[in-house]
Amino acid sequence: MRDMVTMETSSVTELLSSGIEEVSAERHSGPDMLPTWRELGLESMSAMLVVSVSQRGSRYFEALCQWPRWHALNERALAVTHHPLLMAESARQLAAALEPRYLKGPDAGRLQPVSVSLGVDSRVRPVERGAASSVLMHVTISDLVVRVGSVAAYRLTAEFFHAGTHFGTCGMTLARPSHPRPEEAVASTPDPGLLHPAPAAVGTSAEPDVLLARGTQGRLVIAPCDPGHPVLLPGRPALLPTLAVLEAGRQATLLYRGALPSAVVGMAVRLDAPVPSRGAVVEVVAEGGASRFVVKSGERIAAVGTVSLLQA
């Protein structure tokens, strides 16, 4: 977990470069927000996790979430332990709800996650046997910065509670998406004859959720079975969203370590360059209870991350 905190702090520092000045968020009053799935930029109501948002301070918010038992990323079982990515997706949806109303600048709604870190307590994380789990988020906005009068970056920290018990934390840095070079904007084509691992081998519930495949010389490449996955790849993007890069790292680690998805207690990723939605190489190196993964687009390192596993 220490590696994840270091990674997140470094990314924030890099964003606070010369020419950016820190500003304070203005306090707004009014009734609770009840965002719609369209306002959150989702393709359907089924992908919606954030139900309502309330402001409790100038930079402090509370949000009520509903995590469906049958969410697309969850396993199909009588008792479901929610996919850890639901924490990051809830935070991302909350950011989409807050930016147009509470953050300055006409382009605030265009900010995207550039680094994410999360950790869960495996002893108290919610297990759902019914329809959905009610999850409360306590959210703090910090490191709010502007460039030329518009919001350029900020950090969102979310604490997650279920039935009054704290079970997880997610930190996320959001910034303007980078403009890729022409060769980066076009998804590369992997080698023919790719072999996708079985869903169980990468900790997914179904084949469409698998993001990886084996290429020549055993290389692990990103090659989504469903290039328009409603949660990971909505709208068939040419570039892989940050949360999808994080999920690719999780899947690669589980495949490399032969671990069960329930063993994952922490994940982090930082994007340093655009990642094409198909063709990037993923490499995993074990480091004790954690694994480090690197995503390469051609010869360039595009993203680095860690996945922490519960020690037996």
N, C-alpha and C positions, 0 to 999 in steps of 0.2 A: 504493500500500500504506500510505503514511503516513496517508491519510484513514481507512482501516479501523482502524488502531491507535488513532487519536484517537477514533473513534466508539465502539470497544469500551471504552476507558478511561473515557469520559464516562458510559457506561451503568452501569459498576460504581460510579462515584462517586455517581450519582443513587440507587442502591439502598442505599448506606450512609448513610441518613438518620438523624435523631435517633430515639432509642428502640431502636436496633439495636446490639448489642454483639458484637464479634468473639470467636470461641471457637476452640479448637484441636481438630482432629479426633483422636479416640482411635485408637490403633494396635490393630489386630486381627491375630491370627495364625491360621493354619489353612491348609488345602490351597487350591490354585487353585480359583477359581470356574468352574463350567461352566454358564453360564446357559442356560435354555431360551427358545424364542421366545415362549412365554406370559409368562415372567417379564419379558421386555423389552417387553411390551405390544404385540407384533406380531400381525398377523392370520394369518400363515402362516410356516412355516419358511423359505420361499424369500426372505423379506425380511430374514432374520437375517444380520448381518455380523460381529458379535463372537462369537468361538468360546470364548475363555477369558480369565480375568482373574487377575492375580497382584499382591499387594501387596508393594512393595519398600521402603516407608518410610511414615511417618505420613500423608503426603499425596501419595505417589508410587506410581503403579501402572503395570503393563505389561499390554497386552492383545494377543492374537493375533486377527487378523481374516482372513476369507476373502471376497474380493471376486469374485463370480462373473462370468465373461465375459458371460453372458447375463442380467445383472441388468436389471430392468425399465427403468432409466434409461439404460443403455448403448446405444451404437449397435450395429447388427447388421452386423458386419464380421469378416473373417478375423483381423485384428489390431485389438484394441479398446483405446483409451485411456479409462480409467475416467472416468465423469462426476465432476466435482469435488464434487458434492453427497454422494458416498459418504463423503467425509471427515467432513462435518458429521453425516451420519446415523450413522456409526460412533461419533462422539463422543457423540451423543444416546443411542444404545443403551448405551454404556458408563456414562453417567450413570444410566440406568434400572437398571443392574445394581448400581452402587455405593451408591446412595442408601439402600435399605432396610437394608443391612448396615453401612455405614461412617459414615453421617451421622446426627446426632442428630435427634430430633423425630419424632412419629408421622405427620406429613404430608410427610416428606421426598420420598416417591415421587411427590408431586403437582407437583413443580417442573417448569417447562417452559422451554425456551430463550426468552429475550427479546431477545437480540442474538447475532449470529454473525459472525465474520470468518475468512476462510481464504485461504491463498496456496499456490501450487504452483510447483515448478521445472519448467518445460516440457522442460528438457533431460534430466531423469532420472526423470520420472514413469513409473510402470509401464505397459507395453503388454502385454496378455495375448493369447496365441494359443492357449492351452489351455483348461482348464476354469475355473480361478480363480487369482487372485493372492494369495499369502500376504503380509499386511501387518502389521507390528508397530507398535503405538502406545505411546509413552511419555507418560504422563498425569500432570499435576500439578493438585491441587486447591488453590485459594487464595481469599482474601476470603470465607471461610466465616463467615456471620453468622446470628444467630438473633433472633427476635422472639417474646416471650412463651413462651419455652421450646421453640420449634420452629424448624427451619431455615427461613430466609426467602429466602436467596440465596447463591450462590457462583459462582466462576469456574472453568472447566475449560479447561486448555490442553493440547492434544495435538500431539505431534510424530510424523510418519509416516515409516516406513522400509520399503523393499523391497529384498531381497537385500543388506542391510547399508548401503544408501544412503538418506540423508535426502532426501525429495522434497516434503514439505509440512507445513504447520502450520495448526491450527484453534483459535481461541479462542472460547469460548462462555460467556455469562452465563445462569444459570438462576435463576428466581424463581417465586414463586407466580403462577399465571395471574390476570390482572385479571378482575373481574366486570363484564361489559359492561352498559351501560344497555339497557333493553328494546328500544329501536329498533336497537341494535347487535347484539343477539342474533339478530335475524331477517335472514337473507340477503336482500339487495336483488335486485330483478329487473332485468336489463339491458334495453335497448331491443330491440324485435323486429328481426329481419333482421340479426343479427350475422354477420360473416364471419370464420371462423377461418383464420389463415395456414397455409400448408403446413408440415408438421413440420420439413422441412429449413431453412425460413426462420427458425425459432426454436431451432434446434439440438437437436431431439428426434428420436428414432428412429421414432416411430409417432404416429398421430393422437391416441390416448388420452392421450399425455403433454403435449399442447398445453394451456396454461392461459389463453391470451389470445384475444381476438377484437377486430375493428374494429367500433366502434359509429357513432353519428351524428356527423357532422362529423369523421370520421377518428379519433375518440377511441379509445384502446387501453384495453380493460377486461378484468378478470379474469372469465373464463367458461370453466371447465374443461370440456374435451370429455368427460372421465370424472370426474364429481363424487364417485366413490368410488374414486379411484386408489389401489391397494394400498400405494404408498410415500408419495405426496404427500398424499393425503386419505383415510387409512384410516378406515372407519366413517362416511363422508359427514358430516364436521363442518360445523356452521353457520358456524364461524369458521375462517379460514385459518391452519394452523400456520405457525410462523416459517420453517421450511425451505421450505415451499411459497411463502411470500412472497419468499424469496430466489431461488427458481427462477423465479418470475414476473418478477423483476427481471433475471435472466440472459437469459430469453427475450426480454424487451422490448428489452434492450440489443443483442442479436444482430440482432433485426429492424430496429432503428433504425440500427445501424451497418453492416449488411450484412456482418457478420463471421462467420467459421467458429467452431464451438464450441471447436476446438483453440486458438483465440487467447485464451481466458479463462485468466488466471493469478492472479486474485484476485477475491474477492467479499465483501461485507459487508452486513449489514442490522441495523436497530434498530427494534423495534416501540414506538410511543408510544401506540397505541390498538388495540383489536380491529379486525381486517380481516375483513369478511364473505367467505364462500367464493365469492360470486358478485356481481359488480356494481361492485367498486372500480375506480377509474381509475388507470392507471399512466402517468406522464410521465417521459421520459428527456431528459437534457441532456448533451451531449458536453463533456468537459473534458480535452482533450489525449488521453493514452493511456487515460484512465479515463472512465467515464460515471456520472453520478449519476442515480438514479431515485427518484421520490417516488410513494407509493401513497396515494390519497385515498379516504376513505369519506364520501360526501357532500361537504361543504365542509371536512371536517376532514382534516388530514394524519395518517395512521395509521402510516406507516412510511417510513423513508428508508434508502437504501443506495447502494453503489457497485459497479461491475464494472470491473475493470482488464483491459486487453487487451494482448497481446504486441505490441510495436512492430515494424513491418516493417523 
